[in-house]
Amino acid sequence: MSHRALDFHKILLASENIRLHGERSSELYVLDGVSLSTGYDGYSITLSNNKVSLALHFHNTFNLDSPSRSDTEDFFKQLDGINNRKFNDC
């Protein structure tokens, strides 16, 4: 996946779904194998699974740490799965 192809809207939507519907443990929220942490300043978030870490910063800058292209693609499929999931909001 090309860095130019990052869809920040979809990433932020997945982050919000994880925050709203995931399990909270100390500083993290976890949903479907993806964890979310937020920076102390409120302007940065980090999403990660057991292989990939994606940090989003102010002005849509980011850092992506992944051992391989296929691991990155799998990570973004996980985020798509979270976004496509139907949640029962009470």
C-alpha positions in Angstrom: 0.0 0.0 0.0 1.4 3.4 -1.0 1.7 6.0 1.7 -0.1 8.3 -0.7 -3.1 6.0 -0.6 -3.7 6.5 3.1 -7.3 7.5 3.8 -7.2 9.5 7.0 -11.0 9.6 7.2 -11.2 5.8 7.3 -8.3 5.6 9.8 -10.0 8.2 12.1 -13.3 6.4 11.8 -11.7 3.1 12.8 -10.1 5.0 15.8 -13.4 6.3 16.9 -15.0 2.8 16.6 -12.2 1.4 18.7 -12.6 4.1 21.3 -16.4 3.7 21.5 -16.7 -0.1 21.3 -13.3 -1.5 22.3 -12.2 -2.7 25.7 -10.3 -0.1 27.7 -7.1 -1.2 29.6 -5.1 1.6 31.3 -4.1 3.9 28.4 -5.3 1.7 25.5 -8.5 0.8 23.8 -8.5 -2.6 22.0 -11.0 -4.0 19.5 -10.6 -6.9 17.1 -6.8 -7.1 17.7 -6.2 -3.4 17.0 -5.1 -1.1 19.9 -5.6 2.6 20.1 -3.6 5.1 22.2 -3.8 8.8 22.2 -1.1 11.4 22.8 -1.1 13.6 25.8 -1.7 16.6 23.6 -4.8 15.2 22.0 -3.4 15.8 18.5 -1.9 12.4 17.9 -3.1 8.8 18.0 -1.4 5.5 17.5 -3.1 2.4 16.1 -1.3 -0.9 16.2 -1.7 -4.7 16.0 1.0 -7.3 16.8 3.1 -6.3 13.7 2.2 -2.8 12.5 2.1 0.6 14.2 0.6 3.7 12.6 1.0 7.0 14.4 -1.1 9.9 13.1 0.0 13.4 14.0 -1.2 17.0 13.5 -1.6 18.2 9.9 -2.1 14.6 8.6 1.5 13.6 9.1 2.2 10.0 10.1 4.7 7.3 10.9 4.2 3.8 9.8 6.3 1.0 11.2 5.7 -2.4 9.5 8.0 -5.3 8.7 6.4 -5.9 5.3 4.0 -4.6 2.7 1.7 -7.6 3.2 1.6 -6.9 7.0 0.6 -3.3 6.2 -2.1 -4.4 3.8 -3.4 -6.9 6.5 -3.5 -4.1 9.0 -5.5 -1.8 6.8 -7.9 -4.7 6.1 -8.3 -5.0 9.9 -9.3 -1.3 10.0 -11.7 -1.8 7.2 -13.2 -4.7 9.1 -13.7 -2.6 12.1 -15.4 0.2 10.0 -17.7 -2.4 8.3 -18.7 -4.0 11.6 -22.2 -3.4 12.8 -22.3 -2.2 16.4 -25.3 -2.4 18.7 -25.5 1.1 20.2 -27.7 1.4 23.2 
